[in-house]
Amino acid sequence: MKSVKRLSKSLVCIALAFMFCITGLVEGRSSLGVEAAGNSATVYGTLKNYMKYGSYGNGGYLATNYWSCAGWVSRVLYTAGLAGEFNGYVPDFAGYASASASGLEQFLINDSHFNRVAYFNDGYGGDAADTLLAQIESGQVKAGDIIIYYGYGANLYNTYSREHAAIILEEKYNGYTSNNTGYGEGRWGSGYYGHPTIAHSLNYSYGVEFYTPIDGHFYVGDATGYAVYRINEGCLTGASVKLESDKEEKIKYKPTTAGRVRKVTYKGVTGWYYTVNGKVNPKFTGFAFNKNGWWYIKNGKVDFSANGVIKGKLAGRDGWWYVKDGRVRFKNTVAKNQYGWWCIRCGQVDFSYTGFAKNEYGWWYINGGQVNFNANGYYYGFIDYDYDCYYVSNGKVSY
């Protein structure tokens, strides 16, 4: 029975590899760029938000039916790149059979943004599994790495019999496959509980990722070796700011002047005023700082009634800033002033952004930093890390 399953699986993979050969990518709008924060983010932390459940297939990056294992990995890399996770680099799979494991590996070998961090191939699955598990325990192979399994006769220098492609997960295997109708939940057995895990798709169900033990492919005779690839951490943005986040970021702009906001009594009225060297300046209108944040000052006093998008200079930076109850809010949202509704990134209008952004009223289509209320129809972009085509009515995403 196992040999029948393996034969059936091989025939399906070979057929679909030819069906799903992709010669180009669907063009889409670039997502909001984010400032680099060093290489503190792990590769897995970068990729995991794009490893979504759902139907992707028919060999295309935005298609709706079956999805191969390597095609799914390609989709994760492609959408993460579109989201700005790789410092502006978007993987281009044109010319590669990205829905086959051999085509994906050839891309990983040729593209300078990826490094091979592990390789083993001796023709025997048991030894390969033991070696891989030891490399995971030592930290040489990590969560977020891409693994290409080899079948008999395959190696780095040919395109023969690549068996499978997957992404290594941080989670441990719990004994059950996830969302997979091809193998069934009882395939692996209790001997794999707690083993390292991979997420992948094998064409059996409609493109839905599922979890299996990383070493299971060796023990059932599916593969006899492997190569492991990792995106260079220097390519990562280390981004902590996502456009869809409504959490206020702790961004500290250092004041460039001696002026500060202090609580004092001025002309018999106690309040929060803009002071320079301890003296109130009643002519000042703009932004000023104290230990609690940046504030909008009107005629020398904090204007706690100020709400919206206000132009001014903050820490030497000219821009339009998002103000709520008199204080600048360093968050991502969509907010208005007398000129329209604007995409706010880290508290400031981002005039370069085209795509989707949200506020408490929903998701909006942004063009050049401003909500386009004339937008009607289908538009590509990211919503909750998913790059897809969304229907927009009068500027608002309609579900």
MISE-8225 format. One record per residue (C-alpha): residue number from 1; residue in one letter; x, y negated, z negated. Coordinates in pm, 1 decimal, padded with zeros to 6 digits. Last residue first. Layout:
! residues N
pos, code, xx, yy, zz
NUM, A, X, Y, Z
...
***
This chain:
! residues 399
pos, code, xx, yy, zz
399, Y, -01620.7, -04204.8, -00113.1
398, S, -01592.8, -04567.1, -00009.0
397, V, -01262.9, -04750.6, -00030.3
396, K, -01328.8, -05123.3, -00041.2
395, G, -01234.4, -05378.1, 00224.4
394, N, -01580.0, -05425.6, 00367.9
393, S, -01623.3, -05047.9, 00394.4
392, V, -01310.5, -04832.6, 00395.6
391, Y, -01294.7, -04459.2, 00469.8
390, Y, -00971.5, -04290.9, 00369.5
389, C, -00706.8, -04107.1, 00576.6
388, D, -00455.0, -03931.1, 00355.1
387, Y, -00142.0, -03969.3, 00147.5
386, D, -00223.9, -03839.5, -00199.3
385, Y, -00027.5, -03995.3, -00488.3
384, D, -00346.3, -04115.6, -00660.9
383, I, -00449.6, -04298.6, -00342.5
382, F, -00181.8, -04341.4, -00077.7
381, G, -00246.0, -04467.8, 00275.7
380, Y, -00411.1, -04414.6, 00613.0
379, Y, -00716.0, -04617.1, 00714.2
378, Y, -01059.7, -04517.1, 00841.1
377, G, -01331.2, -04770.9, 00917.5
376, N, -01409.0, -05123.7, 00807.6
375, A, -01154.3, -05385.2, 00699.0
374, N, -01303.9, -05734.8, 00705.7
373, F, -01266.6, -05767.4, 00328.0
372, N, -00889.8, -05743.6, 00368.4
371, V, -00760.6, -05765.4, 00012.6
370, Q, -00437.0, -05964.9, 00017.2
369, G, -00071.3, -05858.7, -00011.0
368, G, -00008.4, -05851.6, 00362.8
367, N, -00305.8, -05623.9, 00418.1
366, I, -00458.6, -05452.9, 00116.0
365, Y, -00742.4, -05199.5, 00134.2
364, W, -00913.1, -05178.9, -00201.5
363, W, -00970.4, -04908.0, -00462.4
362, G, -01226.1, -04955.5, -00738.7
361, Y, -01384.6, -05222.9, -00955.8
360, E, -01144.9, -05196.8, -01250.2
359, N, -00852.1, -05260.1, -01018.5
358, K, -00695.8, -05063.1, -00737.0
357, A, -00443.3, -05080.1, -00456.8
356, F, -00435.0, -04927.2, -00108.0
355, G, -00197.5, -05008.4, 00176.5
354, T, -00005.1, -05309.5, 00306.7
353, Y, 00238.5, -05478.8, 00070.4
352, S, 00477.9, -05757.6, 00166.6
351, F, 00287.7, -06038.1, -00009.3
350, D, 00340.4, -05872.4, -00346.0
349, V, 00161.6, -06100.2, -00593.1
348, Q, 00335.6, -06085.5, -00931.9
347, G, 00255.3, -05911.6, -01259.6
346, C, 00452.8, -05593.8, -01194.9
345, R, 00279.8, -05560.7, -00858.8
344, I, -00040.8, -05755.7, -00807.4
343, C, -00229.8, -05709.6, -00481.4
342, W, -00443.2, -06018.3, -00424.2
341, W, -00805.0, -06127.9, -00402.4
340, G, -00879.8, -06461.2, -00238.3
339, Y, -00772.8, -06825.0, -00217.0
338, Q, -00943.9, -06959.7, -00530.0
337, N, -00778.5, -06690.6, -00742.5
336, K, -00829.6, -06317.5, -00764.2
335, A, -00683.3, -05997.9, -00906.3
334, V, -00592.0, -05649.7, -00785.9
333, T, -00381.8, -05446.2, -01027.6
332, N, -00028.3, -05347.6, -01121.9
331, K, 00104.3, -05477.8, -01452.8
330, F, 00323.9, -05748.3, -01597.3
329, R, 00048.4, -05955.5, -01754.3
328, V, 00127.1, -06326.8, -01786.4
327, R, -00054.8, -06469.5, -02088.4
326, G, -00329.0, -06735.6, -02094.0
325, D, -00620.4, -06501.1, -02148.2
324, K, -00514.3, -06302.6, -01839.6
323, V, -00254.4, -06432.5, -01596.3
322, Y, -00125.0, -06259.6, -01282.5
321, W, 00160.7, -06457.3, -01131.2
320, W, 00210.8, -06622.8, -00792.2
319, G, 00576.8, -06681.4, -00730.3
318, D, 00889.5, -06887.0, -00784.5
317, R, 01149.9, -06713.7, -00995.8
316, G, 01370.1, -06919.9, -01229.7
315, A, 01254.1, -06732.4, -01536.8
314, L, 00894.4, -06789.5, -01424.6
313, K, 00822.0, -07063.1, -01174.7
312, G, 00461.6, -07130.0, -01080.8
311, K, 00151.8, -07024.6, -00890.2
310, I, -00146.2, -06882.4, -01075.2
309, V, -00346.8, -06564.2, -01009.6
308, G, -00639.9, -06519.2, -01243.9
307, N, -00733.3, -06616.2, -01596.1
306, A, -00651.3, -06929.6, -01797.2
305, S, -00874.2, -06976.3, -02102.5
304, F, -00582.2, -06934.2, -02344.7
303, D, -00421.2, -07246.0, -02198.9
302, V, -00102.1, -07274.2, -02403.4
301, K, -00028.9, -07644.4, -02462.2
300, G, 00202.8, -07898.3, -02298.1
299, N, -00041.4, -08030.6, -02039.7
298, K, -00130.4, -07678.3, -01929.4
297, I, 00102.6, -07395.3, -02030.1
296, Y, 00063.9, -07041.2, -01895.1
295, W, 00239.5, -06798.4, -02124.2
294, W, 00524.0, -06546.1, -02100.7
293, G, 00566.4, -06287.2, -02374.3
292, N, 00530.1, -06234.7, -02748.8
291, K, 00886.1, -06341.9, -02833.8
290, N, 00829.1, -06680.1, -02668.8
289, F, 00830.2, -06794.4, -02308.5
288, A, 00706.5, -07070.9, -02081.1
287, F, 00510.0, -07095.7, -01756.8
286, G, 00379.5, -07414.7, -01597.9
285, T, 00244.9, -07755.7, -01695.3
284, F, 00468.7, -07988.6, -01901.0
283, K, 00356.8, -08344.7, -01971.9
282, P, 00284.6, -08288.9, -02342.8
281, N, 00648.0, -08192.7, -02419.2
280, V, 00645.7, -08096.7, -02786.1
279, K, 00979.8, -08137.5, -02967.1
278, G, 01174.6, -07853.3, -03131.4
277, N, 01465.2, -07859.0, -02887.4
276, V, 01214.7, -07839.9, -02603.6
275, T, 00864.3, -07740.5, -02703.1
274, Y, 00566.5, -07598.5, -02517.0
273, Y, 00278.8, -07576.8, -02760.8
272, W, 00079.6, -07316.6, -02950.7
271, G, -00167.6, -07482.4, -03185.4
270, T, -00215.3, -07709.0, -03484.5
269, V, -00382.9, -08039.4, -03403.8
268, G, -00294.1, -08352.3, -03605.2
267, K, -00105.7, -08520.3, -03323.5
266, Y, 00099.6, -08202.0, -03273.6
265, T, 00107.8, -07928.5, -03534.4
264, V, 00333.4, -07640.4, -03435.4
263, K, 00316.0, -07283.1, -03310.8
262, R, 00598.1, -07237.6, -03065.1
261, V, 00634.9, -07171.5, -02692.4
260, R, 00991.4, -07230.9, -02577.5
259, G, 01189.4, -07471.6, -02358.8
258, A, 01568.0, -07438.3, -02348.9
257, T, 01557.4, -07324.2, -01986.8
256, T, 01640.5, -07007.6, -01793.4
255, P, 01415.1, -06770.7, -01985.2
254, K, 01502.3, -06402.1, -01949.3
253, Y, 01243.9, -06192.8, -01768.9
252, K, 01165.5, -05883.6, -01968.9
251, I, 00949.2, -05619.3, -01805.2
250, K, 00762.9, -05382.1, -02029.9
249, E, 00519.1, -05253.5, -01768.1
248, E, 00147.0, -05288.7, -01824.0
247, K, -00036.7, -04966.8, -01750.0
246, D, -00290.4, -04992.1, -01469.5
245, S, -00098.3, -04749.4, -01248.8
244, E, -00209.8, -04716.3, -00884.9
243, L, 00089.6, -04906.1, -00751.8
242, K, 00333.2, -04680.6, -00928.2
241, V, 00615.6, -04821.8, -01137.8
240, S, 00870.1, -04588.2, -01295.3
239, A, 01075.6, -04542.1, -00982.2
238, G, 01399.8, -04352.0, -01014.8
237, T, 01444.1, -04472.2, -00657.8
236, L, 01598.2, -04147.0, -00549.1
235, C, 01861.6, -04123.8, -00277.0
234, G, 02148.3, -04110.8, -00527.1
233, E, 01983.7, -03799.5, -00668.3
232, N, 02068.0, -03617.8, -00348.0
231, I, 01773.3, -03402.5, -00249.0
230, R, 01831.2, -03045.9, -00358.2
229, Y, 01873.5, -02720.9, -00167.2
228, V, 01883.8, -02356.8, -00280.6
227, A, 01980.7, -02066.1, -00054.4
226, Y, 01849.9, -01714.2, -00101.9
225, G, 01913.5, -01342.9, -00078.5
224, T, 01751.4, -01002.0, -00028.8
223, A, 01388.3, -01098.2, 00016.2
222, D, 01044.2, -00935.8, 00029.5
221, G, 01145.5, -00618.9, -00149.7
220, V, 00894.1, -00643.7, -00430.9
219, Y, 01174.4, -00717.9, -00674.2
218, F, 01321.1, -01000.4, -00472.0
217, H, 01002.8, -01197.6, -00419.8
216, G, 00920.7, -01167.6, -00787.1
215, D, 01231.2, -01360.5, -00891.3
214, I, 01069.1, -01702.9, -00888.4
213, P, 00756.3, -01583.7, -01065.1
212, T, 00439.7, -01699.0, -00884.4
211, Y, 00232.9, -02018.3, -00882.8
210, F, -00013.5, -02134.1, -00620.6
209, E, -00042.6, -02417.0, -00375.4
208, V, -00361.7, -02434.1, -00172.1
207, G, -00320.2, -02438.5, 00204.1
206, Y, -00645.3, -02265.5, 00273.0
205, S, -00574.0, -01930.5, 00117.7
204, Y, -00347.8, -01670.7, 00272.9
203, N, -00116.5, -01911.8, 00453.4
202, L, 00168.8, -01854.6, 00206.2
201, S, 00167.1, -02171.1, -00003.7
200, H, 00423.4, -02258.7, -00267.6
199, A, 00490.8, -02339.1, -00631.0
198, I, 00775.8, -02155.2, -00801.9
197, T, 00817.9, -02022.1, -01154.3
196, P, 01094.0, -01926.7, -01395.4
195, H, 01005.4, -01618.7, -01603.3
194, G, 00785.1, -01640.3, -01912.4
193, Y, 00579.8, -01337.3, -01820.8
192, Y, 00743.4, -01145.9, -01535.4
191, G, 00732.6, -00798.1, -01688.2
190, S, 00360.6, -00841.4, -01755.7
189, G, 00256.5, -00763.6, -01399.2
188, W, 00318.4, -00928.3, -01063.4
187, R, 00019.3, -00866.0, -00839.7
186, G, -00267.5, -00883.3, -01088.9
185, E, -00405.6, -01220.2, -00979.1
184, G, -00452.7, -01125.0, -00616.4
183, Y, -00196.4, -01132.1, -00339.7
182, G, -00388.1, -01301.5, -00060.7
181, T, -00660.7, -01489.3, -00246.9
180, N, -00429.0, -01732.9, -00421.8
179, N, -00548.3, -02015.8, -00642.5
178, S, -00288.1, -01951.1, -00914.0
177, T, -00110.2, -01621.1, -00966.3
176, Y, -00137.0, -01491.0, -01317.6
175, G, 00120.4, -01371.4, -01571.1
174, N, 00209.4, -01700.6, -01734.5
173, Y, 00513.7, -01798.8, -01526.3
172, K, 00716.9, -02078.3, -01680.0
171, E, 00662.8, -02440.9, -01585.5
170, E, 00944.3, -02663.7, -01457.0
169, L, 00870.8, -02559.1, -01102.6
168, I, 01102.2, -02456.2, -00820.5
167, I, 00976.5, -02557.0, -00476.1
166, A, 00908.2, -02289.4, -00215.9
165, A, 01019.1, -02142.6, 00117.4
164, H, 00985.0, -01781.9, 00236.1
163, E, 01127.3, -01491.9, 00433.0
162, R, 01388.6, -01636.6, 00662.6
161, S, 01413.0, -01347.5, 00906.1
160, Y, 01655.4, -01472.7, 01169.4
159, T, 01747.6, -01834.5, 01222.7
158, N, 02122.6, -01782.4, 01216.4
157, Y, 02426.3, -01922.4, 01039.6
156, L, 02308.2, -01952.1, 00681.0
155, N, 02205.9, -01588.1, 00660.5
154, A, 01929.2, -01350.0, 00763.9
153, G, 01983.0, -00981.1, 00835.4
152, Y, 01732.7, -00848.9, 00581.1
151, G, 01508.4, -01127.3, 00451.2
150, Y, 01631.3, -01453.4, 00309.8
149, Y, 01447.9, -01677.3, 00059.1
148, I, 01473.0, -02055.7, 00095.5
147, I, 01451.6, -02246.9, -00232.8
146, I, 01387.8, -02617.6, -00271.7
145, D, 01500.7, -02768.6, -00602.2
144, G, 01244.2, -02956.2, -00809.6
143, A, 01324.0, -02765.5, -01128.2
142, K, 01693.0, -02688.6, -01145.7
141, V, 01959.4, -02453.7, -01012.5
140, Q, 02304.6, -02505.4, -01164.9
139, G, 02144.0, -02536.3, -01506.7
138, S, 02314.9, -02229.5, -01654.0
137, E, 01980.5, -02052.3, -01706.9
136, I, 01879.0, -02127.8, -01349.2
135, Q, 02207.2, -01992.6, -01216.2
134, A, 02163.5, -01676.6, -01422.8
133, L, 01814.2, -01630.9, -01281.3
132, L, 01952.8, -01664.4, -00928.7
131, T, 02224.9, -01406.9, -00987.4
130, D, 01983.1, -01153.2, -01135.3
129, A, 01742.3, -01199.2, -00845.9
128, A, 02014.7, -01157.5, -00584.9
127, D, 02136.3, -00840.4, -00753.9
126, G, 01785.7, -00692.9, -00744.2
125, G, 01714.6, -00802.4, -00388.0
124, Y, 01998.8, -00620.9, -00217.5
123, G, 02135.8, -00742.2, 00114.2
122, D, 02424.5, -00936.1, -00035.1
121, N, 02310.0, -01294.9, 00004.1
120, F, 02368.0, -01573.7, -00246.2
119, Y, 02368.5, -01952.0, -00205.7
118, A, 02339.5, -02240.7, -00450.4
117, V, 02356.2, -02621.7, -00454.4
116, R, 02300.6, -02701.0, -00087.2
115, N, 02280.2, -03077.7, -00061.5
114, F, 02009.8, -03294.9, 00095.8
113, H, 02006.8, -03658.8, 00212.2
112, S, 02262.1, -03574.5, 00482.4
111, D, 02001.9, -03394.4, 00690.6
110, N, 02145.1, -03109.2, 00897.7
109, I, 02133.5, -02832.2, 00637.6
108, L, 01789.8, -02932.4, 00506.3
107, F, 01654.3, -02947.2, 00862.8
106, Q, 01794.6, -02602.9, 00940.8
105, E, 01632.9, -02479.8, 00620.7
104, L, 01292.5, -02609.6, 00727.2
103, G, 01318.7, -02445.7, 01066.6
102, S, 01414.0, -02107.2, 00917.5
101, A, 01133.8, -02125.3, 00659.5
100, S, 00871.0, -02190.0, 00925.4
99, A, 00616.6, -02472.2, 00916.4
98, S, 00892.7, -02723.8, 00979.1
97, A, 00982.7, -02585.5, 01318.3
96, Y, 01230.1, -02868.8, 01364.6
95, G, 01252.1, -03121.6, 01649.3
94, A, 01078.4, -03397.5, 01456.5
93, F, 01103.1, -03325.7, 01082.6
92, D, 01171.0, -03685.0, 00982.5
91, P, 01213.2, -03726.2, 00606.4
90, V, 01121.9, -04082.7, 00498.7
89, Y, 01405.8, -04284.8, 00341.2
88, G, 01298.1, -04615.3, 00182.5
87, N, 01473.8, -04560.9, -00148.8
86, F, 01360.3, -04197.7, -00169.1
85, E, 01043.3, -04237.5, -00378.5
84, G, 00893.9, -04498.7, -00145.6
83, A, 00551.0, -04338.5, -00118.5
82, L, 00623.3, -04239.1, 00239.5
81, G, 00920.9, -04039.6, 00114.5
80, A, 00707.5, -03855.8, -00139.6
79, T, 00457.5, -03783.9, 00139.0
78, Y, 00725.8, -03631.5, 00361.2
77, L, 00895.5, -03425.7, 00091.8
76, V, 00568.2, -03273.0, -00028.3
75, R, 00450.3, -03214.2, 00329.2
74, S, 00772.8, -03037.3, 00421.0
73, V, 00733.3, -02806.4, 00121.6
72, W, 00379.1, -02727.8, 00240.5
71, G, 00496.4, -02657.9, 00594.1
70, A, 00762.7, -02426.4, 00455.0
69, C, 00500.8, -02213.3, 00277.9
68, S, 00253.6, -02231.4, 00562.8
67, W, -00064.7, -02435.9, 00560.5
66, Y, -00407.8, -02323.7, 00679.1
65, N, -00692.0, -02570.0, 00726.5
64, T, -00730.9, -02948.3, 00703.4
63, A, -00461.3, -03135.7, 00887.8
62, L, -00270.6, -03437.8, 00760.6
61, Y, 00084.2, -03304.7, 00790.2
60, G, -00008.6, -03081.3, 01081.0
59, G, 00038.5, -02707.0, 01124.9
58, N, -00329.1, -02622.2, 01094.8
57, G, -00297.2, -02701.4, 00725.1
56, Y, -00346.8, -02938.6, 00438.5
55, S, -00618.7, -02812.8, 00207.0
54, G, -00582.3, -02910.6, -00157.1
53, Y, -00376.7, -02884.4, -00472.0
52, K, -00115.0, -03150.7, -00507.9
51, M, 00263.6, -03129.5, -00524.0
50, Y, 00309.1, -03501.4, -00462.7
49, N, 00320.5, -03594.9, -00831.6
48, K, 00579.2, -03321.3, -00886.9
47, L, 00836.9, -03460.0, -00646.0
46, T, 01003.3, -03740.6, -00840.5
45, G, 00996.8, -03570.1, -01178.7
44, Y, 01135.6, -03262.1, -01012.1
43, V, 01427.0, -03456.7, -00869.5
42, T, 01496.1, -03595.5, -01211.8
41, A, 01457.3, -03964.3, -01293.3
40, S, 01762.0, -04122.8, -01457.6
39, N, 01925.9, -04194.4, -01123.4
38, G, 01919.7, -04573.7, -01147.9
37, A, 01609.8, -04786.4, -01189.4
36, A, 01551.8, -04878.4, -00828.1
35, E, 01277.8, -05126.9, -00756.3
34, V, 00963.5, -04997.4, -00592.1
33, G, 00847.7, -05021.9, -00232.5
32, L, 00474.8, -05011.2, -00170.4
31, S, 00376.5, -04744.2, 00078.5
30, S, 00469.7, -04739.0, 00443.9
29, R, 00177.6, -04711.4, 00681.9
28, G, 00142.1, -04383.3, 00863.2
27, E, 00267.5, -04206.7, 01174.6
26, V, 00185.0, -03839.5, 01198.4
25, L, 00508.5, -03652.2, 01232.0
24, G, 00667.3, -03485.1, 01529.3
23, T, 00748.6, -03156.4, 01698.0
22, I, 00572.2, -02928.4, 01453.9
21, C, 00583.6, -02553.6, 01491.6
20, F, 00263.0, -02434.8, 01322.1
19, M, 00143.0, -02177.7, 01569.3
18, F, 00488.6, -02025.2, 01604.4
17, A, 00535.4, -01996.9, 01228.0
16, L, 00174.7, -01882.1, 01205.1
15, A, 00241.2, -01571.7, 01407.0
14, I, 00562.4, -01484.6, 01224.6
13, C, 00404.4, -01547.1, 00882.7
12, V, 00099.2, -01335.9, 00964.9
11, L, 00310.1, -01049.6, 01095.8
10, S, 00533.8, -01059.6, 00788.0
9, K, 00237.5, -01062.9, 00547.6
8, S, 00075.4, -00766.2, 00719.7
7, L, 00401.4, -00570.5, 00701.3
6, R, 00447.2, -00663.5, 00333.4
5, K, 00088.2, -00568.9, 00250.8
4, V, 00125.7, -00235.5, 00432.4
3, S, 00453.6, -00170.5, 00248.3
2, K, 00282.4, -00242.6, -00084.5
1, M, 00000.0, 00000.0, 00000.0
***
